């Protein structure tokens, strides 16, 4: 993944785009199709590698997705629009970085495009998180310490650090001179902290945080 990925998503700076499930409907091979702009986590099932994708079209039978990932026709992938969601399918066509995916089995569009909610066990479904291993710095209480970004979503992150910030303490996480985000410490255990961002990251900015170079 490189800087081309950010350019791919520059037209999608809404941090949490919402699909209008009731509108923009047409008929495509007898399946309802909905135009959307939703962040997704894509995973190559063969090697368990994952990347960021942007879903642009959804029907009961499949999706059209923009992705910066070496996907090939006939390849099996999984797609997650929520962190605990996993849709599986096969790449049916490719046009540059855009691919068409046919689901393993048909699904209701409303189920695919569900928004984060509180589940029966009281836990909240989350936006997709992306694994990474990025060096970052944490700024808190007039101190700066090194840390490692373990995973990240548009709304929060898990960070490995020897620092012990207080619960509900405000910190600033800095990737480099261009990218930083303020956050609140929501949980802490041993050398790991979980934080919630003060603002949701736009897709193009999230792409920078998870880029491999």
C-alpha positions in Angstrom: 0.0 0.0 0.0 1.4 3.5 -0.9 0.4 7.1 -1.4 -1.7 6.2 -4.5 -4.3 4.8 -2.0 -4.9 8.1 -0.5 -5.5 9.7 -3.9 -8.0 6.9 -4.6 -10.1 8.0 -1.6 -9.8 11.8 -1.9 -13.3 12.0 -3.2 -14.5 10.3 0.0 -13.6 12.6 2.9 -16.9 12.0 4.8 -15.6 10.2 7.9 -18.7 8.1 8.3 -20.7 8.1 5.0 -24.3 6.7 5.3 -25.9 4.7 2.6 -29.4 5.8 1.5 -30.8 2.3 1.4 -34.2 3.5 0.2 -32.9 5.6 -2.7 -30.7 5.2 -5.8 -32.1 1.8 -6.6 -32.0 0.1 -9.9 -32.3 -3.4 -11.3 -29.2 -5.3 -12.3 -29.6 -8.9 -13.1 -32.8 -9.0 -11.0 -30.9 -7.8 -7.9 -31.4 -4.5 -6.1 -28.3 -2.3 -6.3 -27.5 0.6 -4.0 -24.9 3.4 -4.6 -22.9 3.9 -1.5 -19.5 5.2 -0.3 -18.5 3.0 2.7 -15.2 2.1 4.2 -14.4 -1.6 4.2 -11.6 -3.9 5.4 -10.6 -6.3 2.6 -8.8 -9.5 3.3 -7.0 -11.9 1.0 -8.2 -15.2 2.3 -5.2 -17.1 1.0 -2.5 -15.1 2.8 -4.6 -13.3 5.5 -3.3 -9.9 4.2 -5.7 -7.0 4.6 -6.1 -3.5 3.2 -8.5 -0.6 3.0 -11.3 -0.5 0.4 -14.1 1.8 -0.6 -17.5 0.1 -1.4 -19.3 2.0 -4.1 -22.1 -0.3 -5.1 -23.9 -3.1 -3.3 -26.6 -5.6 -4.3 -27.9 -8.8 -2.9 -25.4 -10.7 -5.0 -22.2 -8.6 -4.8 -20.3 -5.4 -4.6 -18.2 -3.0 -6.6 -15.1 -1.9 -4.6 -12.2 0.4 -5.1 -9.1 -1.1 -3.5 -5.3 -0.7 -3.6 -4.5 -4.3 -3.4 -3.2 -7.0 -5.8 -6.6 -8.6 -6.4 -7.0 -11.0 -9.3 -10.1 -12.4 -11.1 -11.1 -15.7 -9.5 -9.5 -14.7 -6.1 -11.5 -15.3 -2.9 -11.7 -12.3 -0.4 -13.6 -11.4 2.7 -15.1 -7.9 3.2 -16.0 -6.2 6.5 -18.0 -3.0 6.7 -18.2 -3.5 10.5 -15.5 -5.0 12.7 -17.4 -8.2 13.5 -18.8 -8.6 10.0 -17.3 -11.0 7.4 -18.7 -11.3 3.9 -17.0 -13.7 1.5 -17.0 -13.6 -2.2 -15.0 -14.1 -5.5 -13.5 -11.4 -7.7 -15.4 -11.6 -11.0 -13.8 -8.7 -12.9 -11.2 -6.0 -12.4 -10.7 -2.6 -14.0 -7.6 -1.0 -12.6 -8.1 -0.7 -8.8 -11.8 -1.3 -9.1 -13.2 -4.9 -8.7 -16.5 -6.6 -8.9 -17.2 -9.2 -6.2 -19.9 -11.9 -6.2 -20.9 -13.0 -2.8 -20.7 -16.7 -1.8 -24.4 -16.5 -1.0 -27.0 -13.7 -1.5 -27.7 -11.3 1.4 -30.2 -8.6 2.1 -28.7 -5.1 1.3 -30.0 -3.7 4.6 -28.1 -6.4 6.5 -24.9 -5.6 4.6 -25.1 -1.9 5.2 -26.0 -2.1 8.9 -24.6 0.8 11.0 -22.8 0.4 14.4 -25.3 -0.5 17.1 -25.5 -1.7 20.7 -25.8 -5.5 20.7 -27.9 -7.6 23.2 -24.8 -8.2 25.4 -24.3 -4.5 25.7 -21.3 -4.3 23.5 -21.2 -1.9 20.5 -20.5 -3.1 17.0 -17.5 -1.1 15.7 -16.3 0.2 12.4 -13.6 -2.0 10.8 -10.2 -2.0 12.4 -7.0 -2.4 10.5 -3.9 -4.2 11.8 -0.7 -2.3 11.6 2.7 -2.0 13.3 3.5 1.7 13.0 5.9 3.6 15.3 4.2 6.7 16.8 4.7 9.1 19.6 2.3 9.9 22.4 2.1 13.4 23.9 0.5 13.7 27.4 1.1 15.7 30.6 4.0 17.6 28.9 5.8 14.3 28.1 6.5 12.6 24.8 7.1 8.8 24.6 7.6 6.3 21.8 4.8 3.8 21.1 3.6 1.3 18.5 0.2 1.6 16.8 -1.2 -2.0 16.8 -4.6 -1.4 15.1 -6.7 1.6 14.1 -10.2 2.5 12.9 -11.8 5.8 12.0 -12.8 6.3 15.6 -10.1 4.7 17.8 -6.9 2.7 18.1 -5.0 0.1 20.2 -1.5 1.2 21.1 1.5 -0.7 22.6 3.4 1.5 25.1 5.4 1.4 28.3 3.8 4.7 29.3 0.9 4.5 31.8 -1.5 7.3 31.0 -4.4 7.7 33.3 -7.8 6.5 32.4 -9.8 9.2 30.6 -6.6 11.2 30.1 -6.4 13.2 26.9 -3.4 12.4 24.7 -2.1 13.3 21.2 -0.9 10.5 18.9 1.5 11.6 16.3 2.4 9.6 13.2 4.7 12.2 11.6 4.9 16.0 11.1 1.8 15.9 8.9 -0.6 13.6 10.8 -1.7 13.6 14.4 -5.0 13.0 16.3 -6.2 13.8 19.8 -7.7 11.0 21.8 -9.0 9.9 25.2 -7.7 6.8 27.0 -10.7 4.4 27.4 -9.0 1.3 28.7 -5.5 0.1 29.8 -3.9 -3.3 30.5 -0.2 -4.1 31.0 1.6 -2.3 28.1 -1.5 -1.8 25.9 -4.0 1.1 25.9 -7.2 1.7 23.9 -8.1 5.2 22.8 -11.1 6.9 21.3 -10.4 9.7 18.9 -11.8 13.2 19.4 -12.8 13.3 15.7 -13.4 10.5 13.2 -10.6 10.1 10.7 -11.6 10.8 7.0 -10.9 7.8 4.8 -8.0 9.5 3.0 -6.3 10.3 6.3 -6.9 6.8 7.7 -5.2 5.4 4.5 -2.1 7.4 5.6 -2.1 5.9 9.1 -2.2 2.3 7.7 0.0 2.7 4.7 3.1 0.5 4.6 5.5 3.2 3.7 
